[in-house]
């Protein structure tokens, strides 16, 4: 049976990916923090990562670990490259060419000025985060048996509302009754981590190579998604006001970096869960907390 090595197995995406692949065969999950059933390895350490790969000898490797917060990357570019780029370089050097390798990349490799974006669209990252992902893609660009999966804003659940990322932030905001102004400029395509896990299993199971896009099909601003979440959960939203001024943050965000998932759909993958259903599922699994 195929052994899969998952790097970043305890992260926001990794905790959904791990059980999907474990149902298909042996899995070695790795986290910098360790945890039940996980190996504790700092994959920024090239020697430690190389030793791990030689010991496990996986048939498939999923590189999910990354610094995903754009403002952190903007403030710490060298540290961002230590995790977002260097492990890809190490894996390229230490893995046999027959080992299938998957890199999770991002819509932030695009500037968001000419959507929608296909896999062959010219990249133009406007932040350090996007630049590091471009660099990691370039490191692996001509390696055989290599898959790059670009995804946009990930949404999903967690053990607590605070661990639920975008959904948790929106629900907490909706529950605060004071007037709040929300961005109504930047367009995002929220995509369920559980759908991405299934897409990864679909592609890796076929040993797909090259670059693929996977994205939710619905786009909207933060103000839009707050309204949709309010309707899905029966919460009030009258205290929210739209803002047409882009919020200035340390890292520039693309205006609309919509990814076109036509390539994966052409292979037969059709799972694209409606955002309202994702929100309802996440909150139901939290018991409404």
N, C-alpha and C positions, 0 to 999 in steps of 0.2 A: 504494500500500500504506500501511496505517496506521503512523505513526511513534509509538512509545511512549517516553515519558520516564520513567525509573525513578530516583527519588530515594532513595538508600540502597542502591545496587546491589551494594555490597561487603559488606553486613551479613549477619547470620545467615540471615535470610529472603531478602534480595536476591540472594545468590549462587545460590539455587535458582530464583528468579523470572526472573532475567535470561535464562538459556538457553531457558526455556520460551517467553518472548515473542519472543526472537530467532529462534526457529524459525517464527514466524508473520509476521514483518515487521521493518522497521528498528527498532532500539533505540538510544537514547542513555542510557547508564548513567552515573550521577553518584555520586561519593563525596567526602566531605570529605578523604579521604586520597589520592585518585587511585588509580592502578594501571593495569595493562595493559588497554587498551581502554576506560578510564573517563575521564570528565571530572572534574577536581578543582574543585569549587565548594562553598563554605560556604553552605548553604541557610538558615542563620540570618541571613545578610545579605540583606535584602529587595531591595536594588538588584541584587545579583549574581543572585539567583533570578529576578527580573523580567527582567533582560537575557537570561538563559539561555532562558527561555520564549519571549521574542520572537524570539530567534535560531533556536531549534529548531522552533517552531510545531508542537508535537505534537498529534496527534489524541486521544491518551490520556496521562494522567499518573498514575503510581503513587507515592503518598507513603508509603514504607516506613520512612524514617529516623526514629529516635526514641531518646531515652534510655529504656531498658527496665528498668534496675535500680532497683527501688522504693526501696532505701535511699539511693542516690545522689540520686534526685529529692527524697526527704524532706529531705536535707541541703542541697540546692541548688535550691530551688523556682523561683527566677527563671531560672536557667540551664535548668532542665527546660522551662519555658514557652518559652524561646527556640527550642528545637528541636521540642518536642511540640505547640506551639500556633501560634507565629507564622508558620511556613512555610504552614500551612493558610490563614491570613489573607492572606498575600501571594498565594498561588495564586488565591484567590477574587477578589482585586482585579485580577490581571493576565491571567488566562486568559479567552478568549472563552467564552460560555455554552455553545457547541456542543462544547467540549472535554470529553471524559469524564475525570472526576477520581475517583481511588480513595484513600481513607484507611484505613490499617490501625489498628484500635482494639483494645480488650482486654476480657477478662472482669472486669478490676479496676474497671470502671465500676460494678460491683455490690458490695454488702457481703457477699454470700455467706451470708445468713441465711435466704433463702427460695428455694432452688433447686428446680427448674431455671428458668433465665431465658430468656424469649422476647425477640424484638427490641423488643417494645413494653413490656416490664417496666420499672417505675420504676427509675431509676439512683440509686445512693447510694454514691459512692466513699468509701473510708475511708483513702485515702493520697493524697499529692500526685501520684504517678504516675497513679492513676485519675482524679483531678480534672483533670489536664492533658488526658487523653484525652477526658473529658466536654466540656471547653472547646473542643477541636478539633472534636469532633462538632457542637457548637452553632454554631461559626463557619460550618460548611458545611451546616447543617440544612435550609435552604430553597433551596439552590442546585440547579438542574436538572442532569441528567447527572452526578450525584454518587453514588458508592457508598461506604458505610462497611461494612467487613468486620471484625467483632469475632472475635478468636481468643484462646484461652487459652495455657497454657504450651507454648511451641514446643520441639520436640526435633528433632535432626538431626545431620548430620555436619559434618566440616571437615577441613582439611589435617592436623591433629594431634588427639590425644585431648583436649588442653586446649581446643581450638577447638570441641569438640562439646557444650558447654553442659551441660545436665542429664544427658545420657547419659555424658559424660566424667567429671562429678563422681561419678556413681554407680559407674562402673567403677573409678575410682581408689580410692573408699572400699571397695569389695568386695575389692580387691587388698591392702588393708592388714589384717593379721590381728588387730590388737588390738581389744578390745571397743569397740563404738561404739553409742551410743544415737541412734535416729533418730525423727523426728516421725511420730506415728501419729494425728494429729488433722486437719490441713488436707488437704482432698481436692482433687486436681488431675486434669485431663484432658489428658495429654500428646498433642500433635498434631504430626505430621510436617511439617516445612517444605516437603517435596516435595509433599505432599498439598495444602497451602495454595497453593503455586504453581499447581498444576493447577486448584484451585478459583477462583483469581483469573482465570486464562485463561478458564475456563468462564463466569464472570460478566461479565468485561470484554468478551468476545467477543459477549455478548448485550446489551451496553451496559446492564446492570442498574443500577437506581437504588434509593436508599433504603438501609436497614440490613439486613445479613444476619449470621447467626451461622454459624461453621464450627468444629467441634470434634471431637476424637477421641471415640469412643463409650464408652471405658472410663475409670472414675474410680478413684482410690485415693490413699492417703497416700504420703509419701516412703518410709516403711518398706515399704509394700506394693510400690511400684515397684522398690525395691531387691531384694526377694525375687523378683519377676518377672524382673528383669534377670539375677539370679544363675542362675535356672533356664534362661533362654534361652541363656546363655553357658556353662553348666556350671561356675559358680564357687561356692565355699562361701559360706554366709550365716549360719552358726551364731554368728558373733561379733557379729551385729547384735541389738539389743534395741529393742523399741518403747517410745516415750514418749507418755503421754497429757497431758503438759504442753506447751502451746503455747510454742515458742521465742520469746522476746521479742526483737524486732528494731526498728530505728528506724522502719521503715514497717510499719503493720498490714497483714496479708494477709487476704483474705476466707476464711471457713471453707470454703465450698463454692460456687463461682461457676459451676456447670455451665451451659453454653450449650446451648440446644436448636437443633439444625441442621435442623429440619423444613422451614423455608422454602426453603433451598437444595436439600434433597432433593426437594421438590415440583416443582422445575424440572428434575429428572432427574439431579442430581449424586449419585453413589453411591460415591465413592472415600473409604474410611475404613480406613486400614491399621492392623492390629493392632500394638500397641506392641512385643511380642516380636519381630515380624518387622522392625520399624524398627531395633531394637537390633542384631539379627543382621546386617542390611544395612549399618548404619554401621560396625560392627566389621570386617565382611568387606572393605569398601572401604578401611579403614585397614590391611588386611593383618594383623588381629589384634593390632595394637600397643596 
